[in-house]
Amino acid sequence: MGDKKIPFSINGRINKAEKVLSPLIQNLRFSISVGLRYHNSKNKKNPKFYLRIKSFKSSYKNIYIGSENNIKKILKNITNKSFKSYDIDELKPELKLLYTVYTRYFVWKNSWEKFFNSKHSLKEVEIWSKEMGSEMYRW
């Protein structure tokens, strides 16, 4: 009875795994916000979309996304779903989701430094998503 090892409890295993994975989890922590800018103060009908992606170290990158119509067209190319009836507020979470999975994948494969030194246009994200297929949502 003295030689038998007592197996770790589930909580013990989770805590041990959490300590090992903590640096990785911290590295993949970031936030995304979507902003709108009106380049012509007289014309409030055609805003331009921008993203701000902020890493856990508080470094950030602003990314120009484009016009509402361009976003709808590219989202349709990616998902094969029509976004014609979507308004600005409905496009924001779609952009957040798309750039969340893209950013997580990019940082995992490369680094934050490389992320901040690259452009990440919506066209580049479209190409990446087509290469990934349905696997992109795994990230």
Protein Blocks (a to p, Z undefined) as FASTA:
>chain_A
ZZpccdddfklmmmmmmmmmmmmmmmmgccdddddddfblklmmbccdddddddfkopac
dddfbjfklmmmmmmmmnopafklpcfklmmmmmmmmmmmmmmmmmmmmcfklmmmpnop
aklmmmmmmmnmmmlmmZZ
